[in-house]
Amino acid sequence: METLNTNKESFEYWKQEVQRLEGELNIARNKMNSFNNNVEIEEQSEKEFAGYLKGKRGNVFSRLDETPENSFFRLFNIEGDRGYFEFYGDEEEAIANRIFSNDGYNSIKVISGSEERNATSVKTKKPGKMRRTDNGWEVTEPVEIELF
């Protein structure tokens, strides 16, 4: 009977040890994912500016311009027919025009912060991705922003 109790105690010990190690593994995975996201953003921090996006219809910007007037987004780091975009414009005007409201086209994703009507500041958390088409620049992955 004593051997049975010892085996049961040993089993419980190893069961708890496995659970502890799984917890540590999950923490390490989360840190690795966070690191990978930061590396992607850091790689993009050295931006090669391409122009200001204008003429938004749905999830396509029809024009790329050299001047920032009437634009809230800029395109950078173009490679072939792919590029990145981010918020870049007058924060007060963008908030007043409610450009961050759900546009139904998944080109902008507000990930945290204030409600748009209470916001006073905008920060790009993760640039969006685009591809060049016959109609202009199409959003393939939304820009992620925070409102403050």
C-alpha positions in Angstrom: 0.0 0.0 0.0 2.9 2.4 0.8 4.3 1.9 -2.8 0.9 2.9 -4.2 0.9 6.1 -2.2 4.5 6.8 -3.2 3.6 6.3 -6.9 0.5 8.5 -6.6 2.6 11.2 -4.9 5.2 10.9 -7.6 2.6 11.1 -10.3 1.0 14.2 -8.8 4.5 15.8 -8.5 5.3 15.2 -12.1 1.8 16.3 -13.2 2.4 19.6 -11.5 5.9 19.9 -12.9 4.6 19.4 -16.4 1.9 22.1 -15.8 4.5 24.5 -14.5 6.8 23.9 -17.5 3.8 24.3 -19.9 3.1 27.7 -18.3 6.8 28.7 -18.7 6.7 27.6 -22.3 3.6 29.7 -23.0 5.3 32.7 -21.4 8.3 32.1 -23.6 6.1 31.8 -26.7 4.4 35.1 -25.9 7.7 36.8 -25.5 9.0 35.4 -28.8 5.8 36.6 -30.6 6.2 40.0 -29.0 9.8 40.1 -30.0 9.0 39.1 -33.6 6.4 41.9 -33.8 8.9 44.4 -32.5 11.6 43.3 -34.9 9.1 43.7 -37.8 8.3 47.3 -36.6 12.0 48.1 -36.0 12.9 46.9 -39.5 10.3 49.2 -40.9 11.5 52.1 -38.7 14.0 53.0 -41.4 11.4 54.1 -43.8 11.9 54.8 -47.4 9.2 57.4 -48.1 7.2 56.9 -51.3 4.4 59.4 -51.2 1.0 60.3 -49.7 -2.0 58.2 -50.4 -5.1 59.9 -51.8 -8.4 59.2 -53.4 -9.6 56.4 -51.1 -12.5 54.3 -52.4 -13.2 51.2 -50.4 -9.9 49.7 -49.6 -8.1 51.2 -52.6 -6.2 54.5 -52.8 -6.2 55.7 -56.4 -3.4 58.2 -56.2 0.1 58.6 -54.8 1.1 62.2 -54.4 4.2 64.2 -53.2 2.2 66.6 -51.1 0.4 65.8 -47.8 -2.6 68.0 -48.4 -5.9 66.0 -48.2 -4.1 62.9 -47.1 -4.0 61.0 -43.8 -1.7 58.1 -44.9 1.7 57.8 -46.4 3.2 54.9 -48.3 6.8 53.7 -47.7 9.2 50.8 -48.2 8.0 49.7 -51.6 9.4 46.5 -53.0 8.0 45.5 -56.4 4.2 45.8 -56.1 4.1 45.7 -52.3 4.5 48.4 -49.7 3.6 49.6 -46.2 1.4 52.4 -45.1 0.7 54.3 -41.9 -1.3 57.2 -40.5 0.5 60.5 -41.3 -1.5 63.7 -41.2 -3.4 66.2 -39.1 -4.6 64.3 -36.1 -7.3 66.8 -35.1 -8.7 66.8 -38.7 -8.6 63.0 -39.0 -10.5 62.6 -35.7 -13.0 65.3 -36.6 -13.7 63.6 -39.9 -14.0 60.3 -38.1 -11.7 58.5 -40.5 -11.0 55.8 -37.9 -14.6 54.7 -37.7 -15.4 51.3 -39.1 -15.1 51.9 -42.8 -16.3 48.4 -43.7 -13.3 47.7 -45.8 -10.8 46.6 -43.1 -8.2 49.2 -44.1 -7.9 50.7 -40.5 -8.0 48.7 -37.3 -8.3 50.6 -34.0 -6.6 48.3 -31.5 -6.9 50.3 -28.3 -7.3 53.7 -26.7 -10.1 56.2 -26.5 -13.3 56.2 -28.4 -12.8 58.3 -31.5 -15.0 61.1 -30.4 -12.9 61.5 -27.2 -9.5 61.1 -28.8 -7.0 63.9 -29.3 -4.0 61.9 -30.6 -3.2 59.1 -33.0 -0.4 56.6 -33.1 0.4 53.9 -35.7 1.0 50.7 -33.7 1.6 48.5 -36.7 1.9 49.7 -40.4 -0.6 48.2 -42.9 0.4 46.4 -46.0 -0.6 47.3 -49.6 -0.2 46.0 -53.1 -0.2 48.0 -56.4 -3.1 47.2 -58.7 -4.3 48.7 -62.0 -6.6 50.9 -59.9 -4.0 52.2 -57.4 -2.8 50.9 -54.0 -5.0 48.2 -52.4 -4.9 47.5 -48.7 -4.1 43.9 -48.0 -3.6 44.2 -44.3 -5.0 47.0 -42.2 -2.9 49.6 -40.4 -3.3 49.2 -36.6 -3.6 52.5 -34.7 -4.2 53.6 -31.1 -6.3 56.6 -30.2 -5.5 58.7 -27.1 
